[in-house]
């Protein structure tokens, strides 16, 4: 099972240092949507860590994904560098 992170440079760098090697550096809503779609297509991904601001933009898709799939992937919003 793979763990991926979707987020800004700071989030991606931090999780890279923690050992997560699959990461998507995104700066726009469109890039976040594209990265999220790619992650959903990879059945080896079990956990998606997504920066909160990106998760807010994708809230409907995240909610729909949870309804369509039983357990995986687990989608976890994480605070970004600008979130306090």
C-alpha positions in Angstrom: 0.0 0.0 0.0 1.3 3.4 -1.0 0.9 6.7 0.8 0.9 9.9 -1.2 0.8 13.6 -0.4 -0.8 16.3 -2.4 0.0 19.9 -1.5 2.3 22.9 -1.6 6.0 22.9 -1.7 6.4 23.0 2.1 4.0 20.1 2.7 5.4 18.0 0.0 9.0 18.6 1.2 8.1 17.9 4.8 6.5 14.6 4.0 9.3 13.7 1.6 11.7 14.1 4.5 9.4 11.8 6.6 9.8 9.1 3.9 6.8 9.5 1.6 8.2 9.2 -1.9 5.1 9.6 -3.9 4.1 13.3 -3.9 2.2 15.8 -6.0 3.4 19.4 -5.8 0.3 21.5 -6.8 -0.3 25.2 -6.8 -3.7 25.5 -8.5 -7.1 23.9 -8.1 -6.8 22.3 -11.5 -3.5 20.7 -10.6 -5.0 19.4 -7.4 -7.9 17.9 -9.3 -5.6 16.2 -11.7 -3.3 14.8 -9.0 -6.4 13.6 -7.0 -7.7 11.9 -10.2 -4.4 10.2 -10.8 -4.3 8.9 -7.2 -7.7 7.4 -7.5 -6.7 5.5 -10.6 -3.8 3.8 -8.8 -5.3 0.9 -6.8 -2.0 0.5 -4.9 -2.6 3.8 -3.1 -4.2 3.3 0.3 -3.7 6.8 1.9 -3.9 10.2 0.3 -2.7 13.1 2.5 -4.1 16.3 0.9 -3.5 19.8 2.1 -6.6 21.3 3.7 -7.0 24.2 1.2 -6.9 21.7 -1.7 -9.3 19.3 0.2 -11.7 22.2 0.6 -11.7 22.8 -3.2 -12.3 19.1 -3.8 -14.8 18.5 -1.0 -17.6 17.2 -3.2 -15.3 14.8 -5.0 -13.8 13.6 -1.8 -17.3 13.0 -0.3 -18.4 11.2 -3.4 -15.3 9.0 -3.4 -16.0 8.0 0.1 -19.6 6.9 -0.9 -18.4 4.9 -3.9 -15.6 3.1 -2.3 -15.7 1.0 0.8 -12.4 1.8 2.6 -9.6 2.8 0.3 -8.1 5.2 -0.3 -8.3 6.8 3.0 -8.2 10.6 2.4 -6.7 12.7 5.2 -6.7 16.5 5.0 -3.5 18.0 6.5 -2.8 21.6 7.5 -0.8 23.5 5.0 1.9 26.1 5.6 -0.6 28.9 5.6 -3.1 27.2 7.9 -3.0 28.0 11.5 
